Amino acid sequence: MSEDRSVFELTASPSSEVISYGDHADQVIEIFRSQKENSTKVLVIHGGYWRPQFDRSHLRPYALKLSQLGFDAYLLEYRRTPGEAHNYLHDLFLALDQVGECSLIGHSAGGQLALVAAAHPSVKKIVALAPISDLVAGDIRNLDDGAIREFLGGDPSRYLHLDPASVTEYRVPVTVVHGELDSRVPVELSREFVARYPVIDYQEVVGVGHFELIDPRREELLSLVTSRL
C-alpha cells in the first residue's frame, strides 16, 4: 500500500518570530504562538531520515494548527549532517536550554531525537510519532536504504547513546503513536520498543500510515496527540 503524501501539498507561511540558538543558519526555531494565556510550550521536531534535503517547512502547517489549538509551538530546525551524528543531539539540547520547560513532539527521525532527549531537564512530556526507536533493529531492516548508518557514520552498535532502545529508563511520560500501515518506519519497531519499556503509553492507529500522523487535517490524530501534552 502506498503512503498518503498529501500532507506535503499543504503550505503555511513562515512565522514572523524566529529565534536563533547558535551561529549556524540551521540553528533556529520558528515560534507559532497561541492566543491563549499561559500556553503549554511544545517543541516540534521534524523527520526526514536525518538527511539535509528535508527541513522544517513540511511541519509548518502542523505547528500552526497546534498554535490554533492553544499551544505555543516551537518548530525546531537543526543541522542535518549525516556522519556527524553528535550535531543533532547537541543542537536539540542547545534549543531546549533556550526554550526551557516544554513538551516534545517528534516525527520519524525527529521521534528518535525526542526520545534520546528524555533526560534533559527542560523536557516534561514526549509524544513520538512513528519514531525510529531502535537504531540497531532499524539498521538490520536497512531502513531507507542505509539511512541509519549514513546518519551515524558507522555501526549503530557503537552509538548506543543515540539509540532510544538503549536508554536506561524514561523518567518523563512518553507516548508513542504509530500507524499500522506505515511503510516508512515499520510498526513492528514500535511494538518491539514498547515491549521493552512497558511504562510507555503506546497508541497504534488502525488504517493509518506514516505521514497522516503529521497531517493537521486529521483532527482525531491531533486530538490523540494533544491529549498527551
N, C-alpha and C positions, 0 to 999 in steps of 0.2 A: 504494500500500500504506500502510495506517495504521500509525502508530507504536505500539509496545507501551509504554504508560504505567503499567504495573502497579507500577513501582518507587515511584510516588507513594503507593501504598497501604501501603507499609512504614512502620513507625514505630520510633523509638528514643528513649529518654529523653535529655534534655539531660545533658551531662556536669556533674558537680559541680565540676569545675575549669574556671574561666573567668578569663581574664586580659584586661586592657584594654591597648591600645597608644595610646590617645588619649582625648580628653574626650567625643567623640560616642558616643551609645548603640550605634551600629553598629560602633564600632572595638573589637571584641572577638574573642577566639579561644577556642573550646571545645577542651579537650585530652582526648583519649581515649588513655590510656597503656597500653602493653603491660606484661605481667608479665615480659617478657624484659629482662635487664640490657643496658645499652649499645645500646638500640634505635635504629634509624635514625629521625630526625625527618622527617616528611612534612607539608608544609603543603598542605592541600586547599582548592581554590578553586572555589566553586560558579559555575554559569552562570545563565542566565535572561535573556539578551539585555540585560544591564546594567540591567534595569528594577527599580524599587523593590519591586514586589509579589513578587519572587522572592528568598528569603533562603536561609540555610544549612540550614534544617531538613530539606530533602529529601535532603541528603547526610549526615545523622547516621547512618543505618544503614550507609552505605559507610565512614564514618570509624570507626565501632565495629568493623566487620569487619576493617579494616586493623589496628586495635589487637589484635584476636584473632589475627591472622596474624604478630604480632611487631613491629609498627611503632608508634611514638608519633605518633598522628595529630592534627595541629593544624588544626582546622576553622575557617577564616577567615570572619569577616563583615567587610564593608566598606561604606562609604557608597555608595548607589546613587543618583546624582544626574545623570540624563541632561541633557546640555547643559553639564555641568561635568566633562568627562572627566578633567581633571587629578586630581580627588579619588581616582579609582580606583587609579591607579598610585602616588599619594602614600601612600594607605593601605597598599597592598601593601608598599611599601618600608619604611614605619614598622614594619609587622608583622615583616618579615624582619630588621630591625635588632634587634628584641626576641627573636625565636625563635633567631636565629643559624644556624649551618650546617645545611642541610636540603635535601631534595629537594622538588620541587613536583609536584602533580597538579592539573591544571585541566581542567574540563569546559566545552565550548562557549565562551561568553564568558569563563569562567574560564580556558580554554585560551589565549585571546588575552592575558589578563593574565599568565599564566605565561610565555608566550613573550617578551613585551616586558620581563619582569623578568630575563631571562637574564644580563644584565651585573651584577646585584647580587652583591657578594662572598659573600653567605651561600648563594647558590644553587649546588648541586653537580650536580644532575641534574634534568631536566624530563620529565614524561610529560604530553602534551597530548592529551586525549580529545575527538575531533570538534571541534577548535578553529576559531574564526573567525580564520583565519590570514592573511587578506588583506582589509583593510578596503575598499580601492578596488574589488577584484573582487566582494566581497560586496555593496557598495552598488550596483554595476551590476546584480547579481542581485536587488536590492531585498529582501534577507533580512528576514523577519518584518515586512513592511510598513514599511520605512524605519527599522528599529531602529538601524542604524549611524549614520545622520545624526542621529537622536534622541539617541543616546549622545554623539556628538561635538559636536553643536550646529552642524554645518556640513559643508562639502565634505571628505570624507576625505583628499583630496589635500593638504589644509592641516595634517593631523595625522599626518604620516609617522612621527613619534617614537613614536606609539602603534600603529603597524602592524607586525605581525610580519614581513610580507613586505618591509619596508624596513630590517630590521636588517642591519648591515654583515656580521656573522658571528656564529655561535653558538659560544661558547668552552667550553660545557659539553655533555655528552652530552644529546641531545634525542631523544625518541621521540614520534612522532605515531601515534595509533591512531584509525582511522575505520571505521565500518561502511558497507558498500557500499549498504545500503538506507536510509541516513539521508535523511530528507526535511526536517529542520530546518536542518541545515548540509550542503549538498550535498558528497558525497565528492570531486567534481571540484576543490573548493577545496583540499583537502589534496594531491591529486595534483599540482596546479599548484605548490603551495608547496614540496613536497619536490623537485620537478624543479629548482627554483631553488636549493635547498640540499641537494645530494646527500649531504652529511655526515650528514643526519638519518636516523635509523632509522625507516622507515615500515612500519607494520603495518595492512594493510587486511583487515577481518574480513568474510568471506562470510556472508550471511544475517542480518546484524545492523543495527539501526537506530541511532537517536540515544541513546535512554535506557537501552538494555541495558548500555551501557558503564559506567554507574554503579550497576548492579544488583548488590548483594552476593551474590545467589544464583547469579550466573553465575561459577562457580569458574574456568572456563577463561579468561575475560576477566580476572579478578583475577590469575590466575597470570601472564598475559601482562604485566600492568602491574607487579606486584611484582618480577618478574624483571629489570626495568629500573631499579629503585630502588637 
